[in-house]
Amino acid sequence: STSRLQLDKEIREMDNRLRVADFGHKFEIIGQWAVRYSDLPQTLLRHKPHIVHFSGHGNMGGEIVLENDQDEAHPVPARILSKLFSVLKDNICCVVLNACWSTEQAKAIAQEIDCVVGMSKAIGDKAAISFAAGFYQALGFGRNIQEAFELGCIEIDLANISEAATPQLLTKPGIIATDVECGF
C-alpha cells in the first residue's frame, strides 16, 4: 500500500563503497526483503548484526512500516522496537532507520543502543541512498560513527539535494558518538 523505494540501488551503492574501502572486507551486507513484523526478532537473532540498517517506509506518526501476514502495511510503535533492541542489544552498536519520520523511533532505540540514526521528516530516495553510501564508506575506511554520520550528510549536500539536515544522530545517554566504532 506504499510507493516503491529504490532499495536495491541503496544496497548496491553501500556495497560498492565498502568494496573499495580499507576495511570494507570486515562488513557483510545481509539483505532481508519484504520483512514482516514477525520476522524481525528472528532475523536479529539469526544474524547477530553489529549494525542494523532499516531501509523502507516510515509514517508521519514516527513509526517504521513493515508488512503483516496479508502483505499489508504494519506500523511498528517505537516502544516495541525499543523493547526488542533492549533484549537483543548484545552485539548491536548502531541502528540506522533510513525511513521517513523515524526520529521518534530513533530516540526510543537510543535508550538501549549506543548510536541511532533517524530521519526528522520525509527523505527522498536519492538523499537516502546518498546518506547510506557516505555513511558506510566512512565506516569502511575506519571512521567512527560521528564522522560517518557527518560524511553521510555531506554526501547529500554533494549531490545537491536539500535534505542534508534530515538525518539525525542520537546516542544512548552517556555515550559520545566519536567513541563508537562498532568494533571495526
Secondary structure as GFF3:
##gff-version 3
##sequence-region A 1 184
A	DSSP	alpha_helix	7	19	.	.	.	ID=ss1
A	DSSP	three_ten_helix	24	26	.	.	.	ID=ss2
A	DSSP	three_ten_helix	37	39	.	.	.	ID=ss3
A	DSSP	alpha_helix	40	47	.	.	.	ID=ss4
A	DSSP	beta_strand	51	55	.	.	.	ID=ss5
A	DSSP	beta_strand	57	58	.	.	.	ID=ss6
A	DSSP	beta_strand	64	67	.	.	.	ID=ss7
A	DSSP	beta_strand	73	76	.	.	.	ID=ss8
A	DSSP	alpha_helix	78	87	.	.	.	ID=ss9
A	DSSP	beta_strand	94	98	.	.	.	ID=ss10
A	DSSP	alpha_helix	103	109	.	.	.	ID=ss11
A	DSSP	beta_strand	115	119	.	.	.	ID=ss12
A	DSSP	alpha_helix	125	140	.	.	.	ID=ss13
A	DSSP	alpha_helix	145	158	.	.	.	ID=ss14
A	DSSP	beta_strand	167	171	.	.	.	ID=ss15
A	DSSP	three_ten_helix	177	179	.	.	.	ID=ss16
###
